[in-house]
Amino acid sequence: MKKAIITFPRLTVLAVACAFSTMALAADDYITPRTEWGQPDLQGVWNFSSNTPMQRASRFGDRQFLTPEEVREIAEQRAARDASNDGAIAVEGVDGSYNDFWVENAGIGGNMRTSHIVYPVNGKLPALREGAIANQGVYGGDTTGESRPVRISAGGIGTDGPEDRGLSERCLIGFNSGPPFIPSLYNNNVQIFQTKDTAVILTEMIHDARVVPLVDTPSEIGSLNDDVRLWMGDSRGYWEGDTLVVQTRNFNGLASSFGQAGTSQDKVLTERFTRRGTYTVDYEFTVDDPSTYTDKFTAIVPMTKVAGLLYEYACHEGNYGMVNILRGARVQDALAESEAQ
């Protein structure tokens, strides 16, 4: 069978971010600009692409940053891999993937972290609670034996019907939009809008917009009734100095807690947006989910400003990927049945 490259209608950014020096990205004497209401100005389109792993390799121990020598070594290894093959990441079958023309995961800036996770100090996800769901699907059309609902973003548990596919394949939640949003293969862009009493966080994937009402102090943060549950939860925010803090709860439990583990039912997410320079915002998030993990964990993802615009990500409109995956699986079923006779 030929390798399949499936393409989807996708949202693009007009301009690609340039690499700036570390000094330009986050000067120590940087003064955060203000909006007309006197609040720190976080507005604009920001890119959170990264080639830093979410979890830290054990060889780095508790060390958060790579040395300049390690940065050069990693760059040389990547260049050698690119020179030795065409960079294809396609797979055989009805649910093939992309080649690296579409991939954007290069980190920008001079300080490369060994992992995005900074707590626990070993840079790894905490252990799962006993009984927590550890793996909720696979890439490709294989059947895992798991039951519906499928809570992961990409992948699935089979190809019997659309309900067997991941949430992003069904255009319910973007595979990197979260919350929290995390670096992925492409479309790693978010736009922030601000008014005096509201912040809007618009992620590129599936063009989801979170409207975050702002309060004066953390003690004023309320929440929806526990019976009201949402895919992206219920978000409230406040200013802590120059940092926008957003707390989200009341997730609907129909998505995983993080990655392929757990459910979002009891998750409380705290995000922090801090402008570090003209072109840089630090995005920090903490996941506190006692039903899934034995401890909370915190990650930091630098975001770089881009001189571009976001356009609508039309997920289902004209997208034949889901239909063709299921149609191809039925052809495979028919072939297997005829061979068995």
DRENGU-185189 format. One record per residue (C-alpha): residue in one letter; y, x, z; residue number from 1. Coordinates in steps of 0.02 Angstrom, whole numbers, padded with zeros to 5 digits. Layout:
<rovos>
{vexvex = A&y = Y&x = X&z = Z&zakol = NUM}
...
</rovos>
This chain:
<rovos>
{vexvex = M&y = 00000&x = 00000&z = 00000&zakol = 1}
{vexvex = K&y = 00173&x = 00064&z = -00041&zakol = 2}
{vexvex = K&y = 00293&x = 00103&z = 00097&zakol = 3}
{vexvex = A&y = 00418&x = -00036&z = 00119&zakol = 4}
{vexvex = I&y = 00603&x = -00014&z = 00151&zakol = 5}
{vexvex = I&y = 00677&x = -00176&z = 00215&zakol = 6}
{vexvex = T&y = 00864&x = -00197&z = 00203&zakol = 7}
{vexvex = F&y = 00970&x = -00323&z = 00295&zakol = 8}
{vexvex = P&y = 01147&x = -00387&z = 00274&zakol = 9}
{vexvex = R&y = 01244&x = -00276&z = 00393&zakol = 10}
{vexvex = L&y = 01415&x = -00258&z = 00470&zakol = 11}
{vexvex = T&y = 01504&x = -00096&z = 00427&zakol = 12}
{vexvex = V&y = 01649&x = 00003&z = 00494&zakol = 13}
{vexvex = L&y = 01775&x = 00056&z = 00361&zakol = 14}
{vexvex = A&y = 01807&x = 00228&z = 00432&zakol = 15}
{vexvex = V&y = 01688&x = 00350&z = 00513&zakol = 16}
{vexvex = A&y = 01741&x = 00433&z = 00675&zakol = 17}
{vexvex = C&y = 01789&x = 00615&z = 00662&zakol = 18}
{vexvex = A&y = 01729&x = 00745&z = 00784&zakol = 19}
{vexvex = F&y = 01866&x = 00797&z = 00902&zakol = 20}
{vexvex = S&y = 01869&x = 00945&z = 01020&zakol = 21}
{vexvex = T&y = 01825&x = 00918&z = 01202&zakol = 22}
{vexvex = M&y = 02005&x = 00951&z = 01250&zakol = 23}
{vexvex = A&y = 02068&x = 00817&z = 01130&zakol = 24}
{vexvex = L&y = 01936&x = 00693&z = 01188&zakol = 25}
{vexvex = A&y = 01973&x = 00702&z = 01373&zakol = 26}
{vexvex = A&y = 02119&x = 00805&z = 01431&zakol = 27}
{vexvex = D&y = 02138&x = 00824&z = 01619&zakol = 28}
{vexvex = D&y = 02321&x = 00773&z = 01613&zakol = 29}
{vexvex = Y&y = 02290&x = 00621&z = 01504&zakol = 30}
{vexvex = I&y = 02397&x = 00469&z = 01547&zakol = 31}
{vexvex = T&y = 02313&x = 00305&z = 01507&zakol = 32}
{vexvex = P&y = 02422&x = 00194&z = 01396&zakol = 33}
{vexvex = R&y = 02468&x = 00021&z = 01460&zakol = 34}
{vexvex = T&y = 02470&x = -00151&z = 01383&zakol = 35}
{vexvex = E&y = 02624&x = -00259&z = 01390&zakol = 36}
{vexvex = W&y = 02555&x = -00328&z = 01555&zakol = 37}
{vexvex = G&y = 02545&x = -00155&z = 01632&zakol = 38}
{vexvex = Q&y = 02356&x = -00144&z = 01625&zakol = 39}
{vexvex = P&y = 02259&x = 00006&z = 01555&zakol = 40}
{vexvex = D&y = 02244&x = -00016&z = 01366&zakol = 41}
{vexvex = L&y = 02062&x = -00014&z = 01309&zakol = 42}
{vexvex = Q&y = 02090&x = -00109&z = 01148&zakol = 43}
{vexvex = G&y = 02018&x = -00052&z = 00983&zakol = 44}
{vexvex = V&y = 01853&x = -00020&z = 00895&zakol = 45}
{vexvex = W&y = 01740&x = 00103&z = 00985&zakol = 46}
{vexvex = N&y = 01582&x = 00188&z = 00926&zakol = 47}
{vexvex = F&y = 01441&x = 00225&z = 01050&zakol = 48}
{vexvex = S&y = 01322&x = 00321&z = 00936&zakol = 49}
{vexvex = S&y = 01226&x = 00457&z = 01025&zakol = 50}
{vexvex = N&y = 01084&x = 00579&z = 01001&zakol = 51}
{vexvex = T&y = 01065&x = 00597&z = 01189&zakol = 52}
{vexvex = P&y = 00905&x = 00517&z = 01258&zakol = 53}
{vexvex = M&y = 00922&x = 00378&z = 01385&zakol = 54}
{vexvex = Q&y = 00798&x = 00465&z = 01502&zakol = 55}
{vexvex = R&y = 00801&x = 00652&z = 01540&zakol = 56}
{vexvex = A&y = 00662&x = 00770&z = 01492&zakol = 57}
{vexvex = S&y = 00575&x = 00839&z = 01647&zakol = 58}
{vexvex = R&y = 00615&x = 01019&z = 01600&zakol = 59}
{vexvex = F&y = 00800&x = 00991&z = 01640&zakol = 60}
{vexvex = G&y = 00767&x = 00935&z = 01818&zakol = 61}
{vexvex = D&y = 00926&x = 00865&z = 01895&zakol = 62}
{vexvex = R&y = 01043&x = 00953&z = 01771&zakol = 63}
{vexvex = Q&y = 01159&x = 00830&z = 01682&zakol = 64}
{vexvex = F&y = 01228&x = 00938&z = 01540&zakol = 65}
{vexvex = L&y = 01156&x = 01053&z = 01407&zakol = 66}
{vexvex = T&y = 01214&x = 01232&z = 01393&zakol = 67}
{vexvex = P&y = 01305&x = 01288&z = 01233&zakol = 68}
{vexvex = E&y = 01148&x = 01385&z = 01186&zakol = 69}
{vexvex = E&y = 01040&x = 01230&z = 01205&zakol = 70}
{vexvex = V&y = 01162&x = 01128&z = 01100&zakol = 71}
{vexvex = R&y = 01150&x = 01256&z = 00959&zakol = 72}
{vexvex = E&y = 00960&x = 01264&z = 00972&zakol = 73}
{vexvex = I&y = 00945&x = 01074&z = 00959&zakol = 74}
{vexvex = A&y = 01062&x = 01072&z = 00808&zakol = 75}
{vexvex = E&y = 00960&x = 01207&z = 00721&zakol = 76}
{vexvex = Q&y = 00798&x = 01112&z = 00754&zakol = 77}
{vexvex = R&y = 00870&x = 00952&z = 00680&zakol = 78}
{vexvex = A&y = 00934&x = 01045&z = 00528&zakol = 79}
{vexvex = A&y = 00762&x = 01121&z = 00501&zakol = 80}
{vexvex = R&y = 00679&x = 00950&z = 00512&zakol = 81}
{vexvex = D&y = 00802&x = 00878&z = 00387&zakol = 82}
{vexvex = A&y = 00769&x = 01022&z = 00267&zakol = 83}
{vexvex = S&y = 00580&x = 01003&z = 00279&zakol = 84}
{vexvex = N&y = 00569&x = 00819&z = 00231&zakol = 85}
{vexvex = D&y = 00670&x = 00676&z = 00159&zakol = 86}
{vexvex = G&y = 00705&x = 00601&z = 00329&zakol = 87}
{vexvex = A&y = 00609&x = 00442&z = 00291&zakol = 88}
{vexvex = I&y = 00559&x = 00337&z = 00440&zakol = 89}
{vexvex = A&y = 00477&x = 00201&z = 00337&zakol = 90}
{vexvex = V&y = 00305&x = 00137&z = 00383&zakol = 91}
{vexvex = E&y = 00171&x = 00051&z = 00282&zakol = 92}
{vexvex = G&y = 00145&x = -00135&z = 00291&zakol = 93}
{vexvex = V&y = 00242&x = -00297&z = 00287&zakol = 94}
{vexvex = D&y = 00366&x = -00244&z = 00420&zakol = 95}
{vexvex = G&y = 00423&x = -00073&z = 00358&zakol = 96}
{vexvex = S&y = 00582&x = 00008&z = 00416&zakol = 97}
{vexvex = Y&y = 00729&x = 00110&z = 00353&zakol = 98}
{vexvex = N&y = 00759&x = 00284&z = 00287&zakol = 99}
{vexvex = D&y = 00890&x = 00390&z = 00372&zakol = 100}
{vexvex = F&y = 01030&x = 00341&z = 00253&zakol = 101}
{vexvex = W&y = 01065&x = 00198&z = 00373&zakol = 102}
{vexvex = V&y = 01049&x = 00298&z = 00534&zakol = 103}
{vexvex = E&y = 01201&x = 00343&z = 00640&zakol = 104}
{vexvex = N&y = 01154&x = 00429&z = 00801&zakol = 105}
{vexvex = A&y = 01253&x = 00591&z = 00805&zakol = 106}
{vexvex = G&y = 01343&x = 00624&z = 00968&zakol = 107}
{vexvex = I&y = 01530&x = 00660&z = 00961&zakol = 108}
{vexvex = G&y = 01617&x = 00782&z = 01076&zakol = 109}
{vexvex = G&y = 01581&x = 00948&z = 01159&zakol = 110}
{vexvex = N&y = 01491&x = 00898&z = 01320&zakol = 111}
{vexvex = M&y = 01313&x = 00846&z = 01280&zakol = 112}
{vexvex = R&y = 01217&x = 00764&z = 01420&zakol = 113}
{vexvex = T&y = 01033&x = 00793&z = 01451&zakol = 114}
{vexvex = S&y = 01016&x = 00604&z = 01473&zakol = 115}
{vexvex = H&y = 01125&x = 00450&z = 01482&zakol = 116}
{vexvex = I&y = 01047&x = 00403&z = 01649&zakol = 117}
{vexvex = V&y = 01138&x = 00492&z = 01790&zakol = 118}
{vexvex = Y&y = 01061&x = 00398&z = 01936&zakol = 119}
{vexvex = P&y = 00926&x = 00422&z = 01995&zakol = 120}
{vexvex = V&y = 00971&x = 00606&z = 01994&zakol = 121}
{vexvex = N&y = 00815&x = 00652&z = 01894&zakol = 122}
{vexvex = G&y = 00887&x = 00553&z = 01747&zakol = 123}
{vexvex = K&y = 00737&x = 00437&z = 01734&zakol = 124}
{vexvex = L&y = 00714&x = 00251&z = 01755&zakol = 125}
{vexvex = P&y = 00653&x = 00200&z = 01929&zakol = 126}
{vexvex = A&y = 00473&x = 00148&z = 01952&zakol = 127}
{vexvex = L&y = 00429&x = -00032&z = 01914&zakol = 128}
{vexvex = R&y = 00395&x = -00157&z = 02051&zakol = 129}
{vexvex = E&y = 00214&x = -00204&z = 02073&zakol = 130}
{vexvex = G&y = 00176&x = -00348&z = 01956&zakol = 131}
{vexvex = A&y = 00329&x = -00321&z = 01846&zakol = 132}
{vexvex = I&y = 00300&x = -00335&z = 01659&zakol = 133}
{vexvex = A&y = 00290&x = -00159&z = 01589&zakol = 134}
{vexvex = N&y = 00269&x = -00183&z = 01402&zakol = 135}
{vexvex = Q&y = 00311&x = -00340&z = 01306&zakol = 136}
{vexvex = G&y = 00273&x = -00299&z = 01125&zakol = 137}
{vexvex = V&y = 00248&x = -00171&z = 00988&zakol = 138}
{vexvex = Y&y = 00330&x = -00123&z = 00825&zakol = 139}
{vexvex = G&y = 00238&x = -00181&z = 00671&zakol = 140}
{vexvex = G&y = 00127&x = -00332&z = 00652&zakol = 141}
{vexvex = D&y = -00009&x = -00287&z = 00775&zakol = 142}
{vexvex = T&y = -00056&x = -00415&z = 00907&zakol = 143}
{vexvex = T&y = -00039&x = -00357&z = 01087&zakol = 144}
{vexvex = G&y = -00122&x = -00500&z = 01177&zakol = 145}
{vexvex = E&y = 00042&x = -00539&z = 01265&zakol = 146}
{vexvex = S&y = 00096&x = -00720&z = 01274&zakol = 147}
{vexvex = R&y = 00259&x = -00799&z = 01225&zakol = 148}
{vexvex = P&y = 00405&x = -00790&z = 01257&zakol = 149}
{vexvex = V&y = 00436&x = -00622&z = 01176&zakol = 150}
{vexvex = R&y = 00576&x = -00545&z = 01280&zakol = 151}
{vexvex = I&y = 00604&x = -00381&z = 01188&zakol = 152}
{vexvex = S&y = 00740&x = -00358&z = 01057&zakol = 153}
{vexvex = A&y = 00643&x = -00267&z = 00920&zakol = 154}
{vexvex = G&y = 00456&x = -00276&z = 00889&zakol = 155}
{vexvex = G&y = 00346&x = -00421&z = 00936&zakol = 156}
{vexvex = I&y = 00171&x = -00477&z = 00987&zakol = 157}
{vexvex = G&y = 00106&x = -00529&z = 00817&zakol = 158}
{vexvex = T&y = 00150&x = -00619&z = 00655&zakol = 159}
{vexvex = D&y = 00081&x = -00795&z = 00678&zakol = 160}
{vexvex = G&y = 00256&x = -00867&z = 00682&zakol = 161}
{vexvex = P&y = 00439&x = -00822&z = 00711&zakol = 162}
{vexvex = E&y = 00416&x = -00846&z = 00898&zakol = 163}
{vexvex = D&y = 00303&x = -00691&z = 00896&zakol = 164}
{vexvex = R&y = 00445&x = -00579&z = 00840&zakol = 165}
{vexvex = G&y = 00580&x = -00493&z = 00942&zakol = 166}
{vexvex = L&y = 00745&x = -00573&z = 00989&zakol = 167}
{vexvex = S&y = 00847&x = -00470&z = 00866&zakol = 168}
{vexvex = E&y = 00729&x = -00512&z = 00723&zakol = 169}
{vexvex = R&y = 00760&x = -00695&z = 00767&zakol = 170}
{vexvex = C&y = 00948&x = -00661&z = 00772&zakol = 171}
{vexvex = L&y = 00964&x = -00717&z = 00953&zakol = 172}
{vexvex = I&y = 01023&x = -00552&z = 01029&zakol = 173}
{vexvex = G&y = 01068&x = -00390&z = 00942&zakol = 174}
{vexvex = F&y = 00946&x = -00249&z = 00975&zakol = 175}
{vexvex = N&y = 01085&x = -00136&z = 01045&zakol = 176}
{vexvex = S&y = 01213&x = -00265&z = 01102&zakol = 177}
{vexvex = G&y = 01138&x = -00303&z = 01273&zakol = 178}
{vexvex = P&y = 01225&x = -00317&z = 01387&zakol = 179}
{vexvex = P&y = 01221&x = -00175&z = 01424&zakol = 180}
{vexvex = F&y = 01247&x = -00110&z = 01248&zakol = 181}
{vexvex = I&y = 01153&x = 00052&z = 01215&zakol = 182}
{vexvex = P&y = 01152&x = 00180&z = 01072&zakol = 183}
{vexvex = S&y = 01030&x = 00138&z = 00934&zakol = 184}
{vexvex = L&y = 00995&x = 00181&z = 00752&zakol = 185}
{vexvex = Y&y = 01151&x = 00101&z = 00680&zakol = 186}
{vexvex = N&y = 01290&x = -00027&z = 00705&zakol = 187}
{vexvex = N&y = 01341&x = 00057&z = 00868&zakol = 188}
{vexvex = N&y = 01514&x = -00020&z = 00874&zakol = 189}
{vexvex = V&y = 01609&x = -00130&z = 00994&zakol = 190}
{vexvex = Q&y = 01785&x = -00200&z = 00990&zakol = 191}
{vexvex = I&y = 01886&x = -00236&z = 01147&zakol = 192}
{vexvex = F&y = 02028&x = -00363&z = 01154&zakol = 193}
{vexvex = Q&y = 02139&x = -00391&z = 01305&zakol = 194}
{vexvex = T&y = 02257&x = -00523&z = 01372&zakol = 195}
{vexvex = K&y = 02336&x = -00529&z = 01544&zakol = 196}
{vexvex = D&y = 02191&x = -00624&z = 01621&zakol = 197}
{vexvex = T&y = 02048&x = -00598&z = 01497&zakol = 198}
{vexvex = A&y = 01951&x = -00458&z = 01414&zakol = 199}
{vexvex = V&y = 01842&x = -00492&z = 01262&zakol = 200}
{vexvex = I&y = 01697&x = -00375&z = 01219&zakol = 201}
{vexvex = L&y = 01640&x = -00401&z = 01039&zakol = 202}
{vexvex = T&y = 01482&x = -00308&z = 00990&zakol = 203}
{vexvex = E&y = 01447&x = -00272&z = 00807&zakol = 204}
{vexvex = M&y = 01266&x = -00327&z = 00811&zakol = 205}
{vexvex = I&y = 01255&x = -00515&z = 00781&zakol = 206}
{vexvex = H&y = 01443&x = -00519&z = 00817&zakol = 207}
{vexvex = D&y = 01422&x = -00578&z = 00997&zakol = 208}
{vexvex = A&y = 01584&x = -00594&z = 01096&zakol = 209}
{vexvex = R&y = 01585&x = -00595&z = 01285&zakol = 210}
{vexvex = V&y = 01741&x = -00676&z = 01355&zakol = 211}
{vexvex = V&y = 01771&x = -00598&z = 01527&zakol = 212}
{vexvex = P&y = 01893&x = -00688&z = 01644&zakol = 213}
{vexvex = L&y = 01987&x = -00563&z = 01754&zakol = 214}
{vexvex = V&y = 02018&x = -00584&z = 01940&zakol = 215}
{vexvex = D&y = 02125&x = -00481&z = 02058&zakol = 216}
{vexvex = T&y = 01990&x = -00417&z = 02177&zakol = 217}
{vexvex = P&y = 01799&x = -00407&z = 02182&zakol = 218}
{vexvex = S&y = 01796&x = -00535&z = 02322&zakol = 219}
{vexvex = E&y = 01864&x = -00666&z = 02201&zakol = 220}
{vexvex = I&y = 01718&x = -00648&z = 02080&zakol = 221}
{vexvex = G&y = 01625&x = -00812&z = 02071&zakol = 222}
{vexvex = S&y = 01476&x = -00859&z = 01967&zakol = 223}
{vexvex = L&y = 01401&x = -01006&z = 01879&zakol = 224}
{vexvex = N&y = 01283&x = -01123&z = 01969&zakol = 225}
{vexvex = D&y = 01112&x = -01041&z = 01979&zakol = 226}
{vexvex = D&y = 01043&x = -01176&z = 01865&zakol = 227}
{vexvex = V&y = 01158&x = -01122&z = 01723&zakol = 228}
{vexvex = R&y = 01080&x = -00974&z = 01634&zakol = 229}
{vexvex = L&y = 01143&x = -00884&z = 01477&zakol = 230}
{vexvex = W&y = 01072&x = -00756&z = 01355&zakol = 231}
{vexvex = M&y = 01213&x = -00634&z = 01395&zakol = 232}
{vexvex = G&y = 01240&x = -00693&z = 01573&zakol = 233}
{vexvex = D&y = 01403&x = -00743&z = 01656&zakol = 234}
{vexvex = S&y = 01533&x = -00603&z = 01662&zakol = 235}
{vexvex = R&y = 01684&x = -00580&z = 01776&zakol = 236}
{vexvex = G&y = 01799&x = -00429&z = 01781&zakol = 237}
{vexvex = Y&y = 01933&x = -00343&z = 01883&zakol = 238}
{vexvex = W&y = 02036&x = -00183&z = 01877&zakol = 239}
{vexvex = E&y = 01992&x = -00039&z = 01992&zakol = 240}
{vexvex = G&y = 02133&x = 00084&z = 01959&zakol = 241}
{vexvex = D&y = 02122&x = 00127&z = 01774&zakol = 242}
{vexvex = T&y = 01942&x = 00063&z = 01761&zakol = 243}
{vexvex = L&y = 01892&x = -00109&z = 01700&zakol = 244}
{vexvex = V&y = 01742&x = -00165&z = 01803&zakol = 245}
{vexvex = V&y = 01637&x = -00307&z = 01733&zakol = 246}
{vexvex = Q&y = 01499&x = -00389&z = 01835&zakol = 247}
{vexvex = T&y = 01371&x = -00500&z = 01747&zakol = 248}
{vexvex = R&y = 01237&x = -00611&z = 01822&zakol = 249}
{vexvex = N&y = 01151&x = -00778&z = 01783&zakol = 250}
{vexvex = F&y = 01047&x = -00708&z = 01639&zakol = 251}
{vexvex = N&y = 00922&x = -00834&z = 01572&zakol = 252}
{vexvex = G&y = 00763&x = -00732&z = 01601&zakol = 253}
{vexvex = L&y = 00712&x = -00749&z = 01418&zakol = 254}
{vexvex = A&y = 00758&x = -00568&z = 01380&zakol = 255}
{vexvex = S&y = 00686&x = -00410&z = 01458&zakol = 256}
{vexvex = S&y = 00777&x = -00329&z = 01602&zakol = 257}
{vexvex = F&y = 00795&x = -00164&z = 01509&zakol = 258}
{vexvex = G&y = 00698&x = -00097&z = 01361&zakol = 259}
{vexvex = Q&y = 00527&x = -00180&z = 01364&zakol = 260}
{vexvex = A&y = 00514&x = -00202&z = 01553&zakol = 261}
{vexvex = G&y = 00537&x = -00353&z = 01665&zakol = 262}
{vexvex = T&y = 00642&x = -00508&z = 01637&zakol = 263}
{vexvex = S&y = 00829&x = -00532&z = 01652&zakol = 264}
{vexvex = Q&y = 00811&x = -00674&z = 01779&zakol = 265}
{vexvex = D&y = 00870&x = -00576&z = 01933&zakol = 266}
{vexvex = K&y = 00969&x = -00440&z = 01846&zakol = 267}
{vexvex = V&y = 01146&x = -00400&z = 01903&zakol = 268}
{vexvex = L&y = 01239&x = -00287&z = 01782&zakol = 269}
{vexvex = T&y = 01396&x = -00191&z = 01827&zakol = 270}
{vexvex = E&y = 01491&x = -00107&z = 01684&zakol = 271}
{vexvex = R&y = 01638&x = 00011&z = 01700&zakol = 272}
{vexvex = F&y = 01758&x = 00053&z = 01558&zakol = 273}
{vexvex = T&y = 01870&x = 00203&z = 01590&zakol = 274}
{vexvex = R&y = 01985&x = 00280&z = 01460&zakol = 275}
{vexvex = R&y = 01969&x = 00470&z = 01466&zakol = 276}
{vexvex = G&y = 02078&x = 00517&z = 01318&zakol = 277}
{vexvex = T&y = 02163&x = 00456&z = 01161&zakol = 278}
{vexvex = Y&y = 01996&x = 00439&z = 01073&zakol = 279}
{vexvex = T&y = 01873&x = 00420&z = 01216&zakol = 280}
{vexvex = V&y = 01813&x = 00287&z = 01338&zakol = 281}
{vexvex = D&y = 01673&x = 00317&z = 01462&zakol = 282}
{vexvex = Y&y = 01557&x = 00167&z = 01466&zakol = 283}
{vexvex = E&y = 01456&x = 00166&z = 01627&zakol = 284}
{vexvex = F&y = 01331&x = 00033&z = 01674&zakol = 285}
{vexvex = T&y = 01222&x = 00000&z = 01826&zakol = 286}
{vexvex = V&y = 01070&x = -00114&z = 01818&zakol = 287}
{vexvex = D&y = 01018&x = -00188&z = 01986&zakol = 288}
{vexvex = D&y = 00859&x = -00289&z = 01962&zakol = 289}
{vexvex = P&y = 00750&x = -00293&z = 02120&zakol = 290}
{vexvex = S&y = 00618&x = -00399&z = 02033&zakol = 291}
{vexvex = T&y = 00587&x = -00265&z = 01901&zakol = 292}
{vexvex = Y&y = 00634&x = -00094&z = 01973&zakol = 293}
{vexvex = T&y = 00614&x = -00011&z = 02143&zakol = 294}
{vexvex = D&y = 00794&x = 00052&z = 02133&zakol = 295}
{vexvex = K&y = 00951&x = 00022&z = 02033&zakol = 296}
{vexvex = F&y = 00998&x = 00145&z = 01895&zakol = 297}
{vexvex = T&y = 01161&x = 00203&z = 01815&zakol = 298}
{vexvex = A&y = 01196&x = 00272&z = 01641&zakol = 299}
{vexvex = I&y = 01352&x = 00342&z = 01557&zakol = 300}
{vexvex = V&y = 01381&x = 00325&z = 01370&zakol = 301}
{vexvex = P&y = 01540&x = 00402&z = 01295&zakol = 302}
{vexvex = M&y = 01627&x = 00294&z = 01164&zakol = 303}
{vexvex = T&y = 01739&x = 00363&z = 01028&zakol = 304}
{vexvex = K&y = 01882&x = 00269&z = 00945&zakol = 305}
{vexvex = V&y = 01869&x = 00238&z = 00759&zakol = 306}
{vexvex = A&y = 02004&x = 00192&z = 00635&zakol = 307}
{vexvex = G&y = 01910&x = 00044&z = 00564&zakol = 308}
{vexvex = L&y = 01877&x = -00141&z = 00574&zakol = 309}
{vexvex = L&y = 01722&x = -00243&z = 00614&zakol = 310}
{vexvex = Y&y = 01659&x = -00372&z = 00492&zakol = 311}
{vexvex = E&y = 01541&x = -00516&z = 00522&zakol = 312}
{vexvex = Y&y = 01359&x = -00468&z = 00546&zakol = 313}
{vexvex = A&y = 01276&x = -00611&z = 00452&zakol = 314}
{vexvex = C&y = 01102&x = -00598&z = 00527&zakol = 315}
{vexvex = H&y = 01005&x = -00745&z = 00454&zakol = 316}
{vexvex = E&y = 01116&x = -00786&z = 00307&zakol = 317}
{vexvex = G&y = 01027&x = -00715&z = 00154&zakol = 318}
{vexvex = N&y = 00909&x = -00613&z = 00263&zakol = 319}
{vexvex = Y&y = 00733&x = -00633&z = 00198&zakol = 320}
{vexvex = G&y = 00655&x = -00507&z = 00318&zakol = 321}
{vexvex = M&y = 00579&x = -00635&z = 00437&zakol = 322}
{vexvex = V&y = 00513&x = -00746&z = 00297&zakol = 323}
{vexvex = N&y = 00437&x = -00599&z = 00204&zakol = 324}
{vexvex = I&y = 00356&x = -00526&z = 00361&zakol = 325}
{vexvex = L&y = 00268&x = -00691&z = 00394&zakol = 326}
{vexvex = R&y = 00227&x = -00719&z = 00210&zakol = 327}
{vexvex = G&y = 00155&x = -00544&z = 00195&zakol = 328}
{vexvex = A&y = 00051&x = -00571&z = 00352&zakol = 329}
{vexvex = R&y = -00023&x = -00730&z = 00278&zakol = 330}
{vexvex = V&y = -00071&x = -00633&z = 00121&zakol = 331}
{vexvex = Q&y = -00157&x = -00504&z = 00230&zakol = 332}
{vexvex = D&y = -00247&x = -00643&z = 00324&zakol = 333}
{vexvex = A&y = -00308&x = -00718&z = 00159&zakol = 334}
{vexvex = L&y = -00368&x = -00548&z = 00096&zakol = 335}
{vexvex = A&y = -00461&x = -00516&z = 00258&zakol = 336}
{vexvex = E&y = -00543&x = -00688&z = 00250&zakol = 337}
{vexvex = S&y = -00598&x = -00664&z = 00069&zakol = 338}
{vexvex = E&y = -00672&x = -00493&z = 00109&zakol = 339}
{vexvex = A&y = -00769&x = -00568&z = 00255&zakol = 340}
{vexvex = Q&y = -00853&x = -00699&z = 00144&zakol = 341}
</rovos>
